[in-house]
Amino acid sequence: MVPARPPAARLAALIVAMFALGLAIPAGAASAAPPTGQRAAAAPDGDEEGGTPALRAQLEAASKGYLDAKRALDTSVQRQQQLATQLKTTETELTARSGKVDEIAGLAYRTGRLGTVSALLNSSTPEGFMDRARTLDAVAANEDRALRDLTATRDEVNRTRIALDGEIREQRKQVTVMAKRKDQAERALTVATTKARTTADSGSNRGTSTANATAAPRNSDGSWPSESCSVNDPTPASGCITPRTLHALNQAKAAGFTRYVSCHRNGGSGEHPKGRACDFAAQKGGFGGDATGGDKTYGNNLAAYFIRNADRLAVLYVIWYRQIWLPSSGWKSYSGAGGDPSSDHTNHVHLSVY
């Protein structure tokens, strides 16, 4: 009878067998293995997300700042439209009330104001006296109300105009912030690579997507709620991810992008350990070499899907095939840390969310 191998020996034998079959151990925890028949790329030397920790920190800050400023700008533009409508309505009321006051003033000029004492003394009976008193009270109240309404409407017009001016100043401020954040991201990328390419010549990464994602939940003011790594990662990587990351993952699957995905990663820098990023394999077999042909088309279309739905899914950036897409700048060159398919992102689409 052959004695049973201890667990450690069985695990070592399994690893040796995997290498003998040409399979690669997944990056990260052992539980991150792809489903049967798939394979994951071995972690390259250095940081497997590509770039440097400092670069990614700059890109994260720049994209978050840009999205926050854009949300504030959109809110301000909406508020400006509401104020413009309110101003138009109030100015119409002001014109009408000014006409009413002018009418009262004109009548008083033509007929002379009815003296209170003479009006009451001209009453021949007690009943007439009381009628005249009530009439005088009504006239005085009507004139007073008309003047108060006119004054209140003028004040409302002035307040609305001041608020409109404030919204215009707010919009100018947010546009300036957006420009600074765009410059921050592009400067960081320029320093990181000597072969920066602009959106105009990034056509090889352009795919097609007409699918609309369901928007992730926002705060009442339109901002993104703060989220922690608090829900289970359903991918083989296990660990935790944020609710917004899970939402983006499920939306991509619903849109038909169902190939191997790995999200959480223990240790290192970047968004994976925070549960705010996922890697979507371009090839059916998992993370292999450079994607070509239909696999590259799959990656192009997946990247296009995330870009089309960037505002709905709170996309911070997308990395694919040596390029990075930023909400502020579109596609830019992105050099890998190790020059391999994983750090160059030529075998998977990287998604980071807010």
Legacy VTK file of the C-alpha trace (Angstrom):
# vtk DataFile Version 3.0
C-alpha trace
ASCII
DATASET POLYDATA
POINTS 354 float
0.000 0.000 0.000
1.421 3.367 -1.048
1.384 5.819 1.852
-0.693 8.987 1.316
1.260 12.109 0.504
1.106 14.963 3.019
-0.842 18.061 1.841
2.329 20.087 1.220
3.759 17.359 -1.004
0.510 17.060 -2.937
0.476 20.850 -3.511
4.095 20.828 -4.689
3.358 17.965 -7.054
0.360 19.833 -8.432
2.438 22.949 -9.106
5.125 20.885 -10.846
2.451 19.240 -12.978
1.002 22.627 -13.945
4.378 23.879 -15.118
4.908 20.648 -17.036
1.636 21.252 -18.888
2.642 24.831 -19.717
0.120 26.390 -17.346
0.980 29.467 -15.328
0.262 30.148 -11.669
-2.134 33.124 -11.316
-0.817 36.344 -9.862
-1.777 36.888 -6.228
-3.425 34.299 -3.971
-3.676 30.635 -4.886
-7.470 30.921 -4.933
-7.190 33.256 -7.932
-6.889 30.390 -10.405
-9.094 30.736 -13.505
-11.880 28.251 -14.236
-11.016 24.856 -15.688
-9.439 25.140 -19.108
-8.313 28.740 -18.581
-4.959 30.094 -17.547
-3.714 33.279 -15.921
-0.441 35.030 -16.637
2.352 34.812 -14.102
2.938 38.082 -12.295
5.673 40.035 -14.108
8.686 41.422 -12.314
7.905 44.598 -10.430
4.426 46.019 -10.086
1.976 44.033 -12.193
-0.333 46.997 -12.860
2.245 48.743 -15.020
3.625 52.229 -14.554
4.814 53.192 -11.082
3.012 53.713 -7.761
3.737 57.442 -7.980
2.297 57.650 -11.493
-0.866 55.799 -10.554
-1.313 57.976 -7.472
-1.115 61.039 -9.721
-3.565 59.552 -12.208
-6.009 58.609 -9.455
-5.882 62.081 -7.898
-6.175 63.770 -11.280
-9.131 61.687 -12.430
-10.975 61.997 -9.121
-10.407 65.741 -9.074
-11.563 66.028 -12.671
-14.737 63.991 -12.049
-15.536 65.991 -8.897
-15.108 69.275 -10.758
-17.162 68.028 -13.702
-19.980 66.996 -11.368
-19.875 70.425 -9.708
-19.893 72.080 -13.141
-22.869 70.009 -14.312
-24.751 70.853 -11.108
-23.976 74.546 -11.533
-25.120 74.550 -15.163
-28.388 72.883 -14.135
-28.830 75.434 -11.342
-28.133 78.252 -13.789
-30.858 76.973 -16.108
-33.323 76.833 -13.219
-32.404 80.359 -12.135
-32.739 81.682 -15.684
-36.268 80.258 -15.880
-37.064 81.682 -12.443
-35.707 85.085 -13.447
-37.841 85.167 -16.575
-40.980 84.326 -14.573
-40.167 86.877 -11.869
-39.455 89.631 -14.385
-42.870 88.964 -15.985
-44.471 89.319 -12.540
-42.483 92.490 -11.944
-43.801 94.020 -15.176
-47.380 93.180 -14.228
-47.072 94.525 -10.685
-45.326 97.678 -11.841
-48.262 98.274 -14.192
-50.719 97.814 -11.339
-48.922 100.338 -9.142
-48.723 102.776 -12.057
-52.462 102.370 -12.580
-53.194 103.171 -8.934
-50.902 106.195 -9.059
-52.513 107.446 -12.292
-56.006 107.157 -10.855
-54.998 109.100 -7.768
-53.443 111.803 -9.959
-56.570 112.191 -12.104
-59.199 112.124 -9.386
-57.282 113.326 -6.405
-56.834 111.182 -3.311
-59.963 110.883 -1.178
-59.285 112.596 2.129
-60.057 110.406 5.076
-61.709 113.109 7.220
-63.765 114.637 4.394
-64.902 111.196 3.218
-66.184 110.321 6.662
-67.781 113.707 7.345
-69.729 113.561 4.070
-71.583 110.522 5.352
-75.230 111.465 6.075
-76.036 108.361 8.162
-74.197 106.102 10.622
-74.462 103.256 8.126
-72.912 105.425 5.418
-70.143 106.396 7.799
-69.263 102.747 8.363
-69.423 101.943 4.645
-67.046 104.815 3.877
-64.663 103.620 6.619
-64.586 100.089 5.221
-64.034 101.406 1.689
-61.111 103.524 2.815
-59.576 100.540 4.630
-59.939 98.380 1.491
-58.381 101.017 -0.774
-55.477 101.549 1.594
-54.913 97.796 1.974
-55.006 97.282 -1.789
-52.478 100.035 -2.424
-50.230 98.802 0.378
-50.367 95.202 -0.863
-49.569 96.278 -4.413
-46.542 98.210 -3.234
-45.336 95.343 -1.022
-45.710 92.854 -3.897
-43.796 95.145 -6.200
-40.969 95.578 -3.694
-40.789 91.819 -2.981
-40.700 91.005 -6.696
-37.934 93.507 -7.342
-35.933 91.988 -4.468
-36.469 88.496 -5.894
-35.233 89.633 -9.317
-32.109 91.095 -7.743
-31.444 87.956 -5.689
-31.875 85.739 -8.746
-29.499 87.871 -10.806
-26.895 87.711 -8.028
-27.336 83.917 -7.830
-26.880 83.661 -11.591
-23.670 85.657 -11.386
-22.515 83.305 -8.621
-23.196 80.241 -10.762
-21.204 81.722 -13.619
-18.269 82.317 -11.253
-18.626 78.738 -9.954
-18.552 77.371 -13.491
-15.428 79.331 -14.339
-13.778 77.974 -11.193
-14.674 74.357 -11.983
-13.532 74.688 -15.602
-10.194 75.941 -14.267
-9.962 72.976 -11.879
-10.769 70.552 -14.701
-8.050 72.074 -16.864
-5.523 71.790 -14.019
-6.460 68.157 -13.377
-6.165 67.380 -17.084
-2.729 68.994 -17.123
-1.736 67.074 -13.971
-2.559 63.731 -15.573
-0.913 64.530 -18.892
2.256 65.855 -17.261
2.547 62.686 -15.185
2.140 60.539 -18.281
4.606 62.640 -20.270
7.230 62.170 -17.577
6.525 58.419 -17.500
6.901 57.822 -21.221
9.015 59.300 -23.984
6.638 58.251 -26.745
3.395 59.960 -25.771
0.635 59.461 -28.309
-2.473 61.576 -28.510
-6.071 60.555 -28.995
-5.774 61.231 -32.732
-3.398 58.330 -33.354
-4.862 55.805 -30.905
-7.276 54.272 -33.368
-5.920 50.743 -32.890
-7.545 50.698 -29.448
-10.943 51.895 -30.592
-13.753 49.401 -30.459
-17.493 49.686 -30.776
-20.159 49.446 -28.112
-23.791 50.528 -28.114
-24.721 48.952 -24.776
-25.782 51.300 -21.991
-24.976 50.325 -18.420
-27.338 50.899 -15.518
-25.956 53.840 -13.562
-24.349 53.185 -10.188
-26.048 54.884 -7.194
-25.062 58.496 -6.471
-25.628 60.902 -3.600
-28.527 63.350 -3.853
-26.110 66.078 -5.007
-24.793 63.883 -7.824
-21.482 63.006 -6.160
-20.195 59.470 -5.682
-20.642 58.083 -2.162
-17.512 56.991 -0.326
-17.126 53.197 -0.464
-14.755 50.720 1.138
-13.607 47.252 0.119
-16.679 45.711 1.734
-18.268 43.114 -0.555
-16.975 39.697 -1.589
-15.034 39.538 -4.837
-16.932 36.989 -6.969
-13.966 36.417 -9.270
-11.365 33.661 -8.648
-9.129 36.300 -7.066
-11.465 36.297 -4.006
-10.877 38.958 -1.355
-13.061 42.081 -1.344
-14.119 44.834 -3.733
-16.271 47.954 -3.428
-19.990 47.886 -4.277
-19.316 50.170 -7.258
-16.648 47.816 -8.605
-19.063 44.907 -8.291
-21.693 46.947 -10.125
-19.294 47.667 -13.020
-18.268 44.002 -13.158
-21.872 42.803 -13.293
-22.811 45.395 -15.911
-19.928 44.304 -18.154
-21.030 40.678 -17.842
-24.622 41.652 -18.645
-23.326 43.384 -21.781
-21.766 40.113 -22.954
-18.167 40.445 -21.712
-17.939 37.143 -19.891
-14.325 36.035 -20.272
-12.028 35.500 -17.289
-11.834 38.396 -14.777
-9.672 38.964 -11.703
-10.294 41.890 -9.336
-8.830 41.944 -5.822
-5.098 41.548 -5.315
-3.291 41.398 -1.991
-0.352 43.728 -1.501
1.246 46.192 -3.854
0.003 49.605 -4.855
-2.725 50.717 -7.217
-6.456 50.107 -7.148
-6.569 46.293 -6.925
-5.728 46.045 -3.196
-8.374 48.723 -2.533
-11.020 46.685 -4.346
-11.518 49.392 -6.957
-10.098 47.652 -10.025
-10.589 44.563 -12.176
-8.556 42.969 -14.967
-10.632 41.553 -17.834
-8.777 38.946 -19.909
-8.968 39.481 -23.668
-8.381 35.853 -24.537
-10.790 33.018 -23.877
-8.057 31.056 -22.111
-7.223 33.773 -19.582
-4.182 36.070 -19.291
-1.794 34.839 -21.970
0.418 36.690 -24.422
-0.430 39.707 -26.559
-4.042 39.597 -27.715
-4.438 39.521 -31.497
-7.239 39.115 -34.015
-10.630 38.477 -32.443
-9.172 38.617 -28.921
-7.881 42.148 -29.523
-11.257 43.105 -30.979
-12.864 41.763 -27.795
-10.541 43.972 -25.719
-11.199 46.979 -27.958
-14.952 46.556 -27.586
-14.744 46.050 -23.822
-12.658 49.203 -23.429
-15.158 51.058 -25.625
-17.992 49.804 -23.414
-16.367 51.204 -20.274
-15.636 54.508 -21.987
-19.180 54.837 -23.327
-20.504 54.247 -19.804
-17.776 56.078 -17.904
-20.182 58.522 -16.282
-22.639 55.775 -15.331
-19.977 53.491 -13.853
-17.712 56.123 -12.220
-14.717 55.147 -14.359
-11.427 56.656 -13.196
-9.385 55.192 -16.036
-9.138 52.278 -18.461
-5.801 50.737 -19.516
-5.545 48.616 -22.662
-2.796 47.785 -25.114
-0.103 50.218 -23.918
-2.573 53.068 -23.649
-4.660 54.605 -20.902
-8.013 56.348 -21.232
-8.668 59.211 -18.819
-11.961 61.135 -18.479
-10.002 64.367 -18.879
-7.818 63.469 -21.837
-9.037 60.419 -23.731
-6.429 57.880 -24.887
-2.771 58.457 -24.011
0.349 56.307 -24.195
0.990 54.167 -21.101
4.262 52.251 -20.763
4.375 48.997 -18.829
6.718 48.466 -15.926
8.153 45.189 -17.197
7.536 45.285 -20.929
5.490 42.075 -20.685
1.857 41.483 -21.767
0.538 41.962 -18.230
2.201 45.279 -17.354
1.731 46.525 -20.931
-1.941 45.509 -20.672
-1.864 43.787 -24.036
-3.582 40.677 -22.657
-6.241 42.311 -20.474
-8.317 45.465 -20.031
-7.750 47.175 -16.685
-10.679 49.080 -15.164
-10.412 51.413 -12.161
-13.521 53.013 -10.672
-14.002 55.943 -8.303
LINES 1 355
354 0 1 2 3 4 5 6 7 8 9 10 11 12 13 14 15 16 17 18 19 20 21 22 23 24 25 26 27 28 29 30 31 32 33 34 35 36 37 38 39 40 41 42 43 44 45 46 47 48 49 50 51 52 53 54 55 56 57 58 59 60 61 62 63 64 65 66 67 68 69 70 71 72 73 74 75 76 77 78 79 80 81 82 83 84 85 86 87 88 89 90 91 92 93 94 95 96 97 98 99 100 101 102 103 104 105 106 107 108 109 110 111 112 113 114 115 116 117 118 119 120 121 122 123 124 125 126 127 128 129 130 131 132 133 134 135 136 137 138 139 140 141 142 143 144 145 146 147 148 149 150 151 152 153 154 155 156 157 158 159 160 161 162 163 164 165 166 167 168 169 170 171 172 173 174 175 176 177 178 179 180 181 182 183 184 185 186 187 188 189 190 191 192 193 194 195 196 197 198 199 200 201 202 203 204 205 206 207 208 209 210 211 212 213 214 215 216 217 218 219 220 221 222 223 224 225 226 227 228 229 230 231 232 233 234 235 236 237 238 239 240 241 242 243 244 245 246 247 248 249 250 251 252 253 254 255 256 257 258 259 260 261 262 263 264 265 266 267 268 269 270 271 272 273 274 275 276 277 278 279 280 281 282 283 284 285 286 287 288 289 290 291 292 293 294 295 296 297 298 299 300 301 302 303 304 305 306 307 308 309 310 311 312 313 314 315 316 317 318 319 320 321 322 323 324 325 326 327 328 329 330 331 332 333 334 335 336 337 338 339 340 341 342 343 344 345 346 347 348 349 350 351 352 353
